[in-house]
């Protein structure tokens, strides 16, 4: 998995932009890994939300499940599998499929645009879904590694400009020895050997196999991913019972009907035949807050009114000459090469 730190390291090797422009470049050089980083980082965001309301509320460290007051994430249509498989069997085959996928081209589509990724050729390409007035994509970016040289190309079609950066992958360079890997649905997994990580995640409850489902007429296997178990989340409210030195009110006094916002539900669909990922979704709860006063304490309570899904579709292409050509990005004739600072100013409003 690539991380935002990798992009920062790449930029440090090159023309140093000012801090605001560096943030813009990190925004426009959007990648699949960053989407998953935001998902895991969103746990911190939820915790931060709870911290922001401490002036009026105290909450427990245990959140309710995704079903609250009759509201719940939309469930996929259930089907009866031709033959039942154990969770371990499914996860092992998913790991093997991901390892084999290194020779294929992964295509990821969401509202932001389309990503193409090839481990075999060490190339990625992102094309924005936003369009200019003449129908061109607003921007496109590509990363590639040849030998020990990492190259990043960013094209701004709106302003007819482009930017090219190169750096060495040696000595802690942008990707290092790891290189470009398949964007796994489980963070921290490489395309070389995902099996151990997947089995460990299953045992820890990070991966939960829900069962067989129909997805757009295709037989799939639905999994849920509990990202809260990926890392330790400190409890902001350690006072479960009143005792000397405890900061804040006794949390055992919280009204039983006063609920926390539930965590987002993260789902992954695997093709039931190939075990390759075909879709993933993060289903976020939309809540309304009300306050309850009990024993001189004002508690913030949440009710789920709906669930909002953000869906990503995943396809896999064979590495034919025509499909590999999709990974190439060449600045059009007449476009002007500009600095990091200039292209950041161009694309800043859209990042």
C-alpha angles and dihedrals in degrees: 000000000000118000138202088254088064090058091047090052090050093053092048089060090057140045104331111237123201114265097262092049091048089056090050092051091050087052098050094042087067118171141180093255091058091056090057092043089056089050093055091039089053087077087067088049091056091048089049090053090054090049091052092060098048090107090069105021148034119207135189126248093243118079124204120251123266093275113079129162092345094309120118141154114279109266123224117242111275122231135184111249120229088232129007118236128196120249091246091052091052094046093048091051091046089053092049091048092052092050090051090047090074088088093051133072114253115213117195122187128189137141092286095057143269129314123199118193133181121182092185093059095029094234136133131182131188123193118190119234090217115095136210122232091269094051099260119133111265091237144344132197135191136191126196140169122209115176104318096333122103116199127189122191124190122185124194106198094182093061096029091238138125140190129207125193129181133188141163119262089212126094096027095318125166099293103005119192092329095071125180112332136181113282097248121205088227112063117236095029120126126205091240100069116356095153098088093047093048095049091046090050091051092052092049092049094247089120118045120183108219099180145251119332138174113241116184090331094312124116108239141166116236121216131180122214120209103205092178088074094054093083139006113274111201116232109242090195109049096163102103091154131018113264139145113291094017111141114224134004126323105276091206086075093065110120111254091229092054106097135192122231105272119238121259117269114236117200135183127192119206125196105253092223104039099024089222119139113261102170142005131187139186110209111201123197119234110211142184120214129218131174129237123193118211127163094347093309123113111214126199110224128188134208123192111232098173145344123241118204126207106198131198122191121210127201132177124218128194113246097254121154090254094051094045088054087066088071095060119099120187124174109246120248112273096029117127124231110231138180128266089257094052097048089046089056091049096049100030096098090054100045 
